[in-house]
Amino acid sequence: MVPVMSWLIPTMGVPEDIAIKTAIGTSLLVILPTAISGTWRHDRRKAVRWRTALTLGATALIGGMVGGIIAAHLPGKVLEIGFGGLVLAIASWMGLGLMPRLSREGQELRENLPLVAVCGFPIGIVSGLTGLGGGALIVPMLVLALSFPMQTAVGTSVAAIIFSSIGGIISYAINGLGLSPLPHSLGYINLPIWALLAVTSIPLAQFGARAAHALPAKQLRYVFIAFMVYSGLRMIGVFNAI
C-alpha cells in the first residue's frame, strides 16, 4: 500500500514530502482493521500465540508512536529510500538462507516473553517510520529466535501488528494536523483513501490467511521474499531509471 499510494497521491497535487507521509499514515490505518480480520482467521487455525503477540504488541505500540514522531520530521525522500532499503535487506537476509530451518513437526515452541518485549520496541519504531506494520521484521524474528513454524509466525505477527499500527496511527494523526492539502484528512491520514483501501483489504485478508495455511511453508517464504524485493526496488527508484 505504501508504494502504491506514494506514487498516486502526488498526482492529486500533493507535494511529495507530504505524499509519502500520508501514504505511510493512511497505510497504518488500513492495516488496523485488516490485521484484526486476518487475526480472526489465523486464530481459528490456532496459529496465534497470544502471549507472544500481546507482549510484543505492547512494546511495539510505544515504538510505533516514537517512529511516527521521527518520520514526521524527516524529508520524504529519506523515508522512501529507507523503506526500500529496509525491505530489500530483509529479503536478502531470508533469500540467502540466513533464516534458520523451520521447526520440525512436533517440536515445542519456545515463548521467550522478555526477548519479544525487547524486540517489540525497535520493531514498532520501524513500523512507525515505514508503515510496514512490522510483519517483515516480526516473522523472521519469531522463526529465528523462537523456532516458530512459518504459519504460526505469520499468525502471531498479524496479531501483534494490531498494536504496532495503533502507535503509528496516533503519531501520524497528531503530527500532521493541518499540513495535508487533501480534504477529509486527519493529520497525515486521508480518510477517503483509507475507506477505499479498507473495503477491499479486509475481506482479502481472509483469503490471504487461508492461502497462508494452504501453501507449503517453503513456498510461502519465497512469495514473501519476492513481494519485498519488488516493493523495495520500486521505492528506491530502480524502475524509474529503466
Stockholm file with secondary structure:
# STOCKHOLM 1.0

chainA/1-242         MVPVMSWLIPTMGVPEDIAIKTAIGTSLLVILPTAISGTWRHDRRKAVRWRTALTLGATALIGGMVGGIIAAHLPGKVLEIGFGGLVLAIASWMGLGLMPRLSREGQELRENLPLVAVCGFPIGIVSGLTGLGGGALIVPMLVLALSFPMQTAVGTSVAAIIFSSIGGIISYAINGLGLSPLPHSLGYINLPIWALLAVTSIPLAQFGARAAHALPAKQLRYVFIAFMVYSGLRMIGVFNAI
#=GR chainA/1-242 SS CHHHHHHHGGGGTCCHHHHHHHHHHHHHHHHHHHHHHHHHHHHHTTCCCHHHHHHHHHHHHHHHHHHHHHHHTSCHHHHHHHHHHHHHHHHHHHHTTCSCCCCCTTCCCCCCHHHHHHHHHHHHHHHHHHCCTTHHHHHHHHHHHHCCCHHHHHHHHHHHHHHHHHHHHHHHHHHTTTTCCSSSEETTEEHHHHHHHHHHHHHHHHHHHHHHHHSCHHHHHHHHHHHHHHHHHHHHTTGGGC
#=GC SS_cons         CHHHHHHHGGGGTCCHHHHHHHHHHHHHHHHHHHHHHHHHHHHHTTCCCHHHHHHHHHHHHHHHHHHHHHHHTSCHHHHHHHHHHHHHHHHHHHHTTCSCCCCCTTCCCCCCHHHHHHHHHHHHHHHHHHCCTTHHHHHHHHHHHHCCCHHHHHHHHHHHHHHHHHHHHHHHHHHTTTTCCSSSEETTEEHHHHHHHHHHHHHHHHHHHHHHHHSCHHHHHHHHHHHHHHHHHHHHTTGGGC
//
